[in-house]
Amino acid sequence: MYALPLCLSAMYFFSAILHFLNLILQPININLLISCPSALCPLLSAFCCIILLFPLHSYEHFIILIPHTMKSIIYIFAFFISIATNAQNLVMKITNPKINGSQVTYDVVADHFDDLIAAQYSVTYDPTILTFNRVQNFNLDQLNESCFYGGIQGAITTAWIDLTLEGFTLNDGTVLYQIVFDMNSGTSGGVCFSQQPLESEFAQVDSVFSSYFIVDDCHPDPFKVDLMTNITEIAERFGLTVSTTIHDQFINFSLTDQKELAFRIFDLNGKEIAAFPLEKYSAGMHSLNLGRSVPPGIYLLHTDIDHQPVALKVIHQ
């Protein structure tokens, strides 16, 4: 699930080294520094597969060791290429649920998918309603099952890279792939894009996106996602501030105005620690009582605030 930043780094790194050697022997156009020689593609493909298939025993490894955004990785290579941030009209949709027996299949559709070389994002769902089954019917080159990770309860992460670095353009309305869920009790819904556990990133050859739009069960109309803002800032924009530390067995939070919220707390293996049903909270300070002591570590507090799903890290020391 963290293959995208590492693989992008590897591709530019190997490419830059090769062209640097060529530069010693003869003059070379600087634009070639961002190309990916065809001879390197098998090597890079193998490298990416090793990373994608590396066993992820704990999501904690991802949080502590791997940068959350590929922007920080790409900027390292600003010495070789000029990377800019662009606002784009990319629209990603989770739509058209089709029920067949005890399963429901969603289409993941893209509009304005122009010259992309990389994408990563998360899709979340309610595990009490749905169970992730599989992904299928891929319609984007180099997109396959190894690009997905569904081992975190309630979330599916996606990391796709164009190994040629040439960029792909798709017709509006193209179904990138389908997600199949088992319905636990004959109902579906609540399948939405999210900035957690893996933050959204989209890149072209010379730029990374500063925003994109989503349509899903949480957002029936196009909703703009600002990729230059982290998840904590998003929550605070909607008036929710959460203490990053669990005090004894309490998680403290504050609201700027009255809101109706439900909370769920997970450990880094996706195990639910506690759940708090939908409740109306007034403006001011509040506490969630976990009801028991929890081991030291990092936990994820999930909620939807004004139809915006957020997952905030809290630490118990």
GUTORBA-844272 format. One record per residue (C-alpha): residue in three letters; x, y, z. Coordinates in steps of 0.05 Angstrom, whole numbers, plus 5000, padded with zeros to 4 digits. Layout:
# residues N
type=ALA	xx=X	yy=Y	zz=Z
...
END
This chain:
# residues 317
type=MET	xx=5000	yy=5000	zz=5000
type=TYR	xx=5061	yy=5045	zz=5007
type=ALA	xx=5089	yy=5024	zz=4940
type=LEU	xx=5073	yy=5089	zz=4904
type=PRO	xx=5123	yy=5137	zz=4937
type=LEU	xx=5178	yy=5085	zz=4938
type=CYS	xx=5168	yy=5062	zz=4867
type=LEU	xx=5166	yy=5132	zz=4840
type=SER	xx=5230	yy=5147	zz=4876
type=ALA	xx=5262	yy=5084	zz=4848
type=MET	xx=5242	yy=5100	zz=4777
type=TYR	xx=5270	yy=5170	zz=4778
type=PHE	xx=5331	yy=5147	zz=4816
type=PHE	xx=5350	yy=5092	zz=4766
type=SER	xx=5333	yy=5136	zz=4707
type=ALA	xx=5374	yy=5194	zz=4733
type=ILE	xx=5435	yy=5150	zz=4746
type=LEU	xx=5433	yy=5121	zz=4676
type=HIS	xx=5426	yy=5188	zz=4642
type=PHE	xx=5480	yy=5218	zz=4686
type=LEU	xx=5528	yy=5165	zz=4659
type=ASN	xx=5506	yy=5181	zz=4588
type=LEU	xx=5518	yy=5255	zz=4603
type=ILE	xx=5591	yy=5240	zz=4617
type=LEU	xx=5600	yy=5212	zz=4547
type=GLN	xx=5559	yy=5261	zz=4506
type=PRO	xx=5512	yy=5321	zz=4513
type=ILE	xx=5440	yy=5302	zz=4529
type=ASN	xx=5374	yy=5340	zz=4530
type=ILE	xx=5353	yy=5354	zz=4602
type=ASN	xx=5283	yy=5330	zz=4586
type=LEU	xx=5310	yy=5259	zz=4578
type=LEU	xx=5324	yy=5259	zz=4653
type=ILE	xx=5250	yy=5245	zz=4665
type=SER	xx=5244	yy=5188	zz=4614
type=CYS	xx=5246	yy=5115	zz=4634
type=PRO	xx=5289	yy=5074	zz=4586
type=SER	xx=5254	yy=5012	zz=4561
type=ALA	xx=5313	yy=4969	zz=4581
type=LEU	xx=5300	yy=4987	zz=4654
type=CYS	xx=5226	yy=4969	zz=4654
type=PRO	xx=5234	yy=4895	zz=4672
type=LEU	xx=5281	yy=4914	zz=4729
type=LEU	xx=5234	yy=4968	zz=4755
type=SER	xx=5174	yy=4923	zz=4748
type=ALA	xx=5208	yy=4870	zz=4790
type=PHE	xx=5227	yy=4922	zz=4841
type=CYS	xx=5156	yy=4947	zz=4846
type=CYS	xx=5127	yy=4877	zz=4852
type=ILE	xx=5175	yy=4862	zz=4910
type=ILE	xx=5150	yy=4924	zz=4947
type=LEU	xx=5077	yy=4911	zz=4931
type=LEU	xx=5081	yy=4839	zz=4955
type=PHE	xx=5122	yy=4853	zz=5017
type=PRO	xx=5081	yy=4828	zz=5076
type=LEU	xx=5049	yy=4884	zz=5116
type=HIS	xx=5043	yy=4854	zz=5185
type=SER	xx=5024	yy=4919	zz=5219
type=TYR	xx=4998	yy=4985	zz=5194
type=GLU	xx=5043	yy=5016	zz=5247
type=HIS	xx=5103	yy=5004	zz=5202
type=PHE	xx=5070	yy=5047	zz=5149
type=ILE	xx=5056	yy=5104	zz=5197
type=ILE	xx=5124	yy=5106	zz=5229
type=LEU	xx=5171	yy=5088	zz=5173
type=ILE	xx=5139	yy=5109	zz=5107
type=PRO	xx=5123	yy=5181	zz=5088
type=HIS	xx=5048	yy=5192	zz=5080
type=THR	xx=5054	yy=5232	zz=5015
type=MET	xx=5092	yy=5219	zz=4952
type=LYS	xx=5102	yy=5295	zz=4945
type=SER	xx=5158	yy=5293	zz=4997
type=ILE	xx=5191	yy=5237	zz=4958
type=ILE	xx=5183	yy=5270	zz=4890
type=TYR	xx=5211	yy=5336	zz=4913
type=ILE	xx=5277	yy=5301	zz=4929
type=PHE	xx=5286	yy=5296	zz=4854
type=ALA	xx=5275	yy=5370	zz=4841
type=PHE	xx=5349	yy=5373	zz=4825
type=PHE	xx=5334	yy=5332	zz=4763
type=ILE	xx=5264	yy=5355	zz=4743
type=SER	xx=5217	yy=5412	zz=4758
type=ILE	xx=5157	yy=5388	zz=4797
type=ALA	xx=5097	yy=5434	zz=4804
type=THR	xx=5030	yy=5428	zz=4840
type=ASN	xx=4969	yy=5437	zz=4796
type=ALA	xx=4895	yy=5442	zz=4810
type=GLN	xx=4860	yy=5392	zz=4765
type=ASN	xx=4790	yy=5372	zz=4745
type=LEU	xx=4800	yy=5298	zz=4757
type=VAL	xx=4736	yy=5266	zz=4783
type=MET	xx=4738	yy=5197	zz=4817
type=LYS	xx=4671	yy=5162	zz=4827
type=ILE	xx=4647	yy=5101	zz=4865
type=THR	xx=4580	yy=5089	zz=4833
type=ASN	xx=4528	yy=5043	zz=4802
type=PRO	xx=4521	yy=4990	zz=4857
type=LYS	xx=4495	yy=4925	zz=4827
type=ILE	xx=4467	yy=4872	zz=4874
type=ASN	xx=4474	yy=4799	zz=4854
type=GLY	xx=4450	yy=4751	zz=4908
type=SER	xx=4489	yy=4766	zz=4972
type=GLN	xx=4541	yy=4810	zz=4937
type=VAL	xx=4543	yy=4881	zz=4912
type=THR	xx=4591	yy=4907	zz=4859
type=TYR	xx=4612	yy=4980	zz=4853
type=ASP	xx=4643	yy=5013	zz=4792
type=VAL	xx=4703	yy=5059	zz=4804
type=VAL	xx=4699	yy=5110	zz=4748
type=ALA	xx=4743	yy=5168	zz=4726
type=ASP	xx=4730	yy=5233	zz=4688
type=HIS	xx=4787	yy=5279	zz=4664
type=PHE	xx=4839	yy=5224	zz=4675
type=ASP	xx=4892	yy=5260	zz=4633
type=ASP	xx=4966	yy=5241	zz=4627
type=LEU	xx=4970	yy=5209	zz=4697
type=ILE	xx=5032	yy=5169	zz=4716
type=ALA	xx=5013	yy=5153	zz=4788
type=ALA	xx=4954	yy=5150	zz=4835
type=GLN	xx=4942	yy=5128	zz=4907
type=TYR	xx=4881	yy=5134	zz=4950
type=SER	xx=4836	yy=5099	zz=5001
type=VAL	xx=4765	yy=5073	zz=4998
type=THR	xx=4729	yy=5061	zz=5064
type=TYR	xx=4665	yy=5023	zz=5080
type=ASP	xx=4626	yy=5000	zz=5141
type=PRO	xx=4651	yy=4930	zz=5159
type=THR	xx=4587	yy=4917	zz=5198
type=ILE	xx=4548	yy=4922	zz=5133
type=LEU	xx=4599	yy=4899	zz=5081
type=THR	xx=4658	yy=4852	zz=5075
type=PHE	xx=4710	yy=4864	zz=5021
type=ASN	xx=4712	yy=4806	zz=4972
type=ARG	xx=4755	yy=4826	zz=4912
type=VAL	xx=4772	yy=4876	zz=4857
type=GLN	xx=4760	yy=4857	zz=4784
type=ASN	xx=4752	yy=4880	zz=4712
type=PHE	xx=4813	yy=4926	zz=4707
type=ASN	xx=4813	yy=4976	zz=4650
type=LEU	xx=4877	yy=5015	zz=4663
type=ASP	xx=4945	yy=4990	zz=4639
type=GLN	xx=4989	yy=4962	zz=4696
type=LEU	xx=4930	yy=4963	zz=4745
type=ASN	xx=4920	yy=4895	zz=4776
type=GLU	xx=4905	yy=4860	zz=4842
type=SER	xx=4975	yy=4874	zz=4869
type=CYS	xx=4958	yy=4949	zz=4868
type=PHE	xx=4906	yy=4939	zz=4923
type=TYR	xx=4910	yy=4923	zz=4998
type=GLY	xx=4847	yy=4903	zz=5035
type=GLY	xx=4877	yy=4877	zz=5099
type=ILE	xx=4854	yy=4936	zz=5142
type=GLN	xx=4783	yy=4926	zz=5165
type=GLY	xx=4737	yy=4977	zz=5134
type=ALA	xx=4788	yy=5003	zz=5083
type=ILE	xx=4818	yy=4987	zz=5015
type=THR	xx=4881	yy=5023	zz=4992
type=THR	xx=4903	yy=5031	zz=4920
type=ALA	xx=4972	yy=5049	zz=4892
type=TRP	xx=4982	yy=5050	zz=4816
type=ILE	xx=5043	yy=5071	zz=4776
type=ASP	xx=5056	yy=5078	zz=4701
type=LEU	xx=5125	yy=5046	zz=4696
type=THR	xx=5138	yy=5079	zz=4628
type=LEU	xx=5128	yy=5148	zz=4659
type=GLU	xx=5094	yy=5169	zz=4594
type=GLY	xx=5025	yy=5181	zz=4625
type=PHE	xx=4957	yy=5151	zz=4610
type=THR	xx=4894	yy=5187	zz=4587
type=LEU	xx=4826	yy=5154	zz=4591
type=ASN	xx=4758	yy=5173	zz=4562
type=ASP	xx=4710	yy=5205	zz=4611
type=GLY	xx=4666	yy=5153	zz=4644
type=THR	xx=4718	yy=5097	zz=4639
type=VAL	xx=4707	yy=5043	zz=4692
type=LEU	xx=4777	yy=5035	zz=4721
type=TYR	xx=4757	yy=4972	zz=4759
type=GLN	xx=4702	yy=4943	zz=4802
type=ILE	xx=4699	yy=4928	zz=4877
type=VAL	xx=4659	yy=4868	zz=4900
type=PHE	xx=4632	yy=4864	zz=4971
type=ASP	xx=4594	yy=4811	zz=5009
type=MET	xx=4532	yy=4841	zz=5042
type=ASN	xx=4531	yy=4819	zz=5115
type=SER	xx=4456	yy=4831	zz=5124
type=GLY	xx=4428	yy=4843	zz=5055
type=THR	xx=4442	yy=4917	zz=5052
type=SER	xx=4496	yy=4961	zz=5021
type=GLY	xx=4520	yy=5033	zz=5023
type=GLY	xx=4572	yy=5076	zz=5057
type=VAL	xx=4628	yy=5062	zz=5006
type=CYS	xx=4668	yy=5126	zz=5001
type=PHE	xx=4736	yy=5156	zz=4984
type=SER	xx=4777	yy=5175	zz=5045
type=GLN	xx=4842	yy=5209	zz=5063
type=GLN	xx=4858	yy=5152	zz=5112
type=PRO	xx=4892	yy=5105	zz=5120
type=LEU	xx=4928	yy=5124	zz=5056
type=GLU	xx=4925	yy=5197	zz=5034
type=SER	xx=4904	yy=5211	zz=4962
type=GLU	xx=4959	yy=5229	zz=4913
type=PHE	xx=4956	yy=5238	zz=4837
type=ALA	xx=5015	yy=5256	zz=4792
type=GLN	xx=5030	yy=5273	zz=4721
type=VAL	xx=5100	yy=5273	zz=4691
type=ASP	xx=5117	yy=5343	zz=4715
type=SER	xx=5066	yy=5357	zz=4769
type=VAL	xx=5027	yy=5331	zz=4828
type=PHE	xx=4954	yy=5349	zz=4838
type=SER	xx=4934	yy=5399	zz=4891
type=SER	xx=4861	yy=5376	zz=4889
type=TYR	xx=4811	yy=5330	zz=4857
type=PHE	xx=4736	yy=5315	zz=4860
type=ILE	xx=4700	yy=5254	zz=4887
type=VAL	xx=4630	yy=5225	zz=4879
type=ASP	xx=4609	yy=5167	zz=4924
type=ASP	xx=4558	yy=5144	zz=4975
type=CYS	xx=4580	yy=5200	zz=5022
type=HIS	xx=4581	yy=5253	zz=4967
type=PRO	xx=4526	yy=5247	zz=4915
type=ASP	xx=4549	yy=5312	zz=4883
type=PRO	xx=4622	yy=5327	zz=4864
type=PHE	xx=4661	yy=5344	zz=4927
type=LYS	xx=4729	yy=5378	zz=4922
type=VAL	xx=4785	yy=5346	zz=4962
type=ASP	xx=4843	yy=5392	zz=4978
type=LEU	xx=4907	yy=5350	zz=4974
type=MET	xx=4950	yy=5405	zz=5003
type=THR	xx=4913	yy=5400	zz=5070
type=ASN	xx=4925	yy=5343	zz=5119
type=ILE	xx=4869	yy=5304	zz=5152
type=THR	xx=4875	yy=5340	zz=5219
type=GLU	xx=4866	yy=5408	zz=5184
type=ILE	xx=4805	yy=5380	zz=5148
type=ALA	xx=4773	yy=5359	zz=5214
type=GLU	xx=4789	yy=5426	zz=5246
type=ARG	xx=4758	yy=5461	zz=5185
type=PHE	xx=4693	yy=5426	zz=5203
type=GLY	xx=4700	yy=5447	zz=5276
type=LEU	xx=4728	yy=5382	zz=5306
type=THR	xx=4793	yy=5382	zz=5345
type=VAL	xx=4817	yy=5317	zz=5377
type=SER	xx=4871	yy=5309	zz=5430
type=THR	xx=4927	yy=5267	zz=5401
type=THR	xx=4939	yy=5232	zz=5468
type=ILE	xx=4894	yy=5182	zz=5503
type=HIS	xx=4891	yy=5202	zz=5577
type=ASP	xx=4879	yy=5140	zz=5619
type=GLN	xx=4821	yy=5111	zz=5580
type=PHE	xx=4792	yy=5176	zz=5553
type=ILE	xx=4797	yy=5210	zz=5485
type=ASN	xx=4782	yy=5284	zz=5490
type=PHE	xx=4755	yy=5327	zz=5433
type=SER	xx=4723	yy=5394	zz=5423
type=LEU	xx=4671	yy=5423	zz=5375
type=THR	xx=4661	yy=5494	zz=5353
type=ASP	xx=4586	yy=5482	zz=5343
type=GLN	xx=4534	yy=5428	zz=5354
type=LYS	xx=4543	yy=5365	zz=5312
type=GLU	xx=4515	yy=5295	zz=5308
type=LEU	xx=4574	yy=5246	zz=5307
type=ALA	xx=4590	yy=5172	zz=5314
type=PHE	xx=4660	yy=5148	zz=5331
type=ARG	xx=4698	yy=5082	zz=5323
type=ILE	xx=4768	yy=5068	zz=5349
type=PHE	xx=4814	yy=5017	zz=5316
type=ASP	xx=4883	yy=4991	zz=5330
type=LEU	xx=4935	yy=4988	zz=5274
type=ASN	xx=4916	yy=4917	zz=5257
type=GLY	xx=4845	yy=4939	zz=5241
type=LYS	xx=4814	yy=4910	zz=5305
type=GLU	xx=4757	yy=4952	zz=5332
type=ILE	xx=4773	yy=4975	zz=5403
type=ALA	xx=4709	yy=5014	zz=5418
type=ALA	xx=4648	yy=5043	zz=5382
type=PHE	xx=4604	yy=5102	zz=5401
type=PRO	xx=4536	yy=5107	zz=5366
type=LEU	xx=4510	yy=5169	zz=5333
type=GLU	xx=4499	yy=5223	zz=5385
type=LYS	xx=4486	yy=5297	zz=5385
type=TYR	xx=4544	yy=5335	zz=5416
type=SER	xx=4540	yy=5408	zz=5436
type=ALA	xx=4595	yy=5459	zz=5424
type=GLY	xx=4652	yy=5453	zz=5474
type=MET	xx=4695	yy=5398	zz=5505
type=HIS	xx=4675	yy=5324	zz=5506
type=SER	xx=4707	yy=5257	zz=5525
type=LEU	xx=4700	yy=5187	zz=5497
type=ASN	xx=4708	yy=5134	zz=5551
type=LEU	xx=4739	yy=5071	zz=5522
type=GLY	xx=4714	yy=5032	zz=5582
type=ARG	xx=4780	yy=4997	zz=5593
type=SER	xx=4854	yy=5007	zz=5590
type=VAL	xx=4888	yy=4997	zz=5523
type=PRO	xx=4961	yy=4977	zz=5510
type=PRO	xx=5009	yy=5033	zz=5491
type=GLY	xx=5010	yy=5047	zz=5417
type=ILE	xx=4978	yy=5085	zz=5360
type=TYR	xx=4903	yy=5082	zz=5347
type=LEU	xx=4856	yy=5109	zz=5294
type=LEU	xx=4794	yy=5148	zz=5312
type=HIS	xx=4743	yy=5145	zz=5255
type=THR	xx=4683	yy=5190	zz=5245
type=ASP	xx=4643	yy=5225	zz=5191
type=ILE	xx=4636	yy=5300	zz=5199
type=ASP	xx=4588	yy=5335	zz=5151
type=HIS	xx=4594	yy=5274	zz=5105
type=GLN	xx=4670	yy=5279	zz=5105
type=PRO	xx=4702	yy=5214	zz=5130
type=VAL	xx=4763	yy=5226	zz=5174
type=ALA	xx=4810	yy=5181	zz=5213
type=LEU	xx=4854	yy=5214	zz=5264
type=LYS	xx=4914	yy=5184	zz=5299
type=VAL	xx=4914	yy=5183	zz=5375
type=ILE	xx=4970	yy=5156	zz=5418
type=HIS	xx=4969	yy=5120	zz=5484
type=GLN	xx=5036	yy=5122	zz=5519
END
